[in-house]
Amino acid sequence: MPEEEGPKRALVVAAHPDDSEFGVGGTAALWSKNGWEFYYLICTDGSKGSEDPEMTPEKLVPLRREEQRAAARVLGVKEVFFLDYVDGELDYSRELMRDIVRYIRRLKPIAVFTHDTDQIARNLFVNHPDHRHAGEVAIDAVYPMARNRPTFPELLKEGLEPFSVKELYLWTASETNFDVDITETIETKFEALRQHESQFENFEEMAGRVREFWRNAEGGYAERFRRIQLLF
């Protein structure tokens, strides 16, 4: 855990409800127990996260919001914010950049966690385009946009001054340089994932299949990140 002065606060920028639990759930639970404040920013409305022909966006969007809030409570996350861009249609845009910068300046996090931007994730699966775009915009929001005063003058009118994030953590990165031992919180991570009932026909089957993804060489569990310490 990095040692920094001031409030220990982290912002997780994720494309969809449940992405945060997969990417950083164990770390959020562990660090929250050790004095950190975690906040979630969910970019899309999750409206395309079902193959059920009877499920409509009008039903699914509020359902996934409540599932995300329930998962956050399990992990000790302080608050969840939703941007409600349309699921599956997230793009690199000025509007998305402004919205992420707004929350960085508002919350003033030491660390930002987000998706890695590789199209193929660790040679295991194709990284959803919403994931890539959320990660790309979040990275650029951290530097240079959130710290650049002339950018988004409308945010200055809201009283949101420039802010410099100290640490950036990317999950599902092919090249990682920072492991968090989540052996203590792996079951909490799965309990948080369990809250996303709309996403799993057979939760136990899914959990058994993906558990090995986080197992480390010592027989415990770790979330692995590409960590960037911003010196300038």
N, C-alpha and C positions, 0 to 999 in steps of 0.2 A: 504494500500500500504506500503510495507516495506521501511524503511528509511535506505539507504546505502550511503556510501561515494563513490565518483567516478562516472563514466558514468552509467546512469540507462539504462541497456541494457538487453533484454530478447531474448532467442532463443527458438522457438517452433519447436519441432521435431515430425513430423506427418508421418503416413504411406502413406496416399493418398492425392491428391488434394481434398479439401473440409473438411477433418478431422479437420483442424485447426479452421475453422469457427464454426463448431459444438462445439468443445471443449473449445476454448478460445477466440472466436471472439469478444464478448462483452468486455472482459477484455483488449484485445489488443487495441480496439478502445478507451476505457476509459483511460487507462494508457498512451497511445500515446498522448492523448490530454493534459496529465499532465507531459509531458517531457520525457517519456520513449521512447526508440528505440526498436521496435520489428522486429525480423528477423524470417523467416520461412525456415525450412529445410524439404523438402518433400522426403521421402525415395524411393517411387516407382513411376513408370511411369504412373500409372492410366489406363493401357491398357486393363484391364478387367472390367472397370466400365460402361458397357452398355449391355443391353439385346437385342438391336436392331440387327437383323441378317444382316442388310446392313452396320453396322458400323464395320470398320476394325481397328486394332491397329494403322496402319499408319495414319488414320484419327483422331483417338481418342486421341493419345498421345499429339500432338501439340495443339489440341483443349482444352484439360484439363489444359495444361500449361497456355494457355492464359486466361482461366476462373479463374485459381488460381491467376494469376497476377492481374486480374481485381478485384477479391475479396479483395486481399491485399491492393490495392489502396483505395478501399472504407473504409477500416479500418485504414488507415494511416501506414500500415506496411512498413518498409524501403526497404526491399529487400527479394526476394524469391530465394532459391537455390534448385536445383533438383539433386537427386542422381541417379535416373533412374534404380533402381532395378526393376525386372519384377513384376508387380502387381500380388498378390496372391501367390507369391513364396518367399516372404521375410523370411529370416531365421537368426538365431543368428550365425554370422560369424565374422572372424577376419577382413574381408574387410569392412563390415558394421560398426563394432566398430571403425576401423581406420578412416573411413570417418566422422563419427559423432564427434569423438575426434578432428579431423582436424578443424571442424567448431567451436567447443567449444574453442579451443586454438586460433583460428584466430579472433573470434568475442569477446571473453572474456565477456560472459554474467554474470550479477549478478544472473539471474534466468533462469532456464530451465523448460519449460512446455512440457509435453508429455503424452502419453496414460497410463492409469492404466493397470496392467498386469493380472487382474482377467479374467478368461475365461467367467464367467457370470457377466455382468455389472448391478449392482443394482437390480438384479432379474427382469430385464426388457428385456434384449436382450443378445444374444451371442456375445461376443467381438471378432471381426474378428482376425484370427491368425496373419495377418500382423500388426494389432494394438498391439497385445500382444508382438510380437517380436520387433517392433520398440520401444515400451516402455521399455522392458527389456534391450535392448542394450543401449538405451539412459541413463537409470538409472546407468548402470555399467560404461558407458562412463563418467558420472559426477563423480562417485566415484567407483573405484579408478583410472581409466585409464587416464583421462585427466590431472590429477595432478601427475602422476607417471612418472618420467624422463626416466627410462630404457624402458618403454613401447613405441613401435613404434619409433625406432631410425630414421626411414625415415622422420618422421615429424620434428625432430630436425634439420635434414639437410635442411628442408624447412624454417627453422628459427622460427618454432612454439614451443615456450617454454611451459612447464607445466603450467596449470591454474586451480585454485580452484573456482568452482561455489559455491555461498552462499546459494541459495534457489532452491528447486525442487518442482514443482507443478504437480500433476497427476489428469487428468480429467476422468470422469466416475468412479471414485473410489467409492466403497461401503461405506467405512468409510471416511468421510470428516471432516476437522477441520478448513477450511478457506473459507469464502464466499466473493465474490466480487459482490457488488450491481451494476448490469448492467441495471437498469431501464432506466437510461439516454441514454444507447447505444443499447437497445434491437432492435430497428428498424434498426439501422446501422448494427447490426449483421445479421438480416434477409435480408437486402439489399445486404450484402456481399454474403450470401448464394444464393441469387437470381442469382448471376453471374455464378453459376455452372449450366447453362441451360441444359447441356447434362445429368445431373443426375436426373432431375425432370420432369415427364410427366405433373404433375399438381402441380406447386409450391404452390399455395394458399392452396390447400388441405393439402399438407405436412406441411406448416407453421402452419396452424390451429391445426393440430394434435400434433405437437411437442412443441408448444409454452408453454404448461402447464409443460413441463419438467423443464423449467427454472423459473417458477413462485415461489415466496417465500410466507411465511405466511402473510406478510404485503400487499400482492396484487401487489408487484413489481416483479422484476426479479433478479435472482442471478445465477452466475456460481460458482459451488462448487468444491473445490479441496481438495485433501490430500496434505498438505504442509509439507515439510521436511526442517527444518533449519539445515544446515550442520555446526556443531560446530567444527569439526576436519578435 
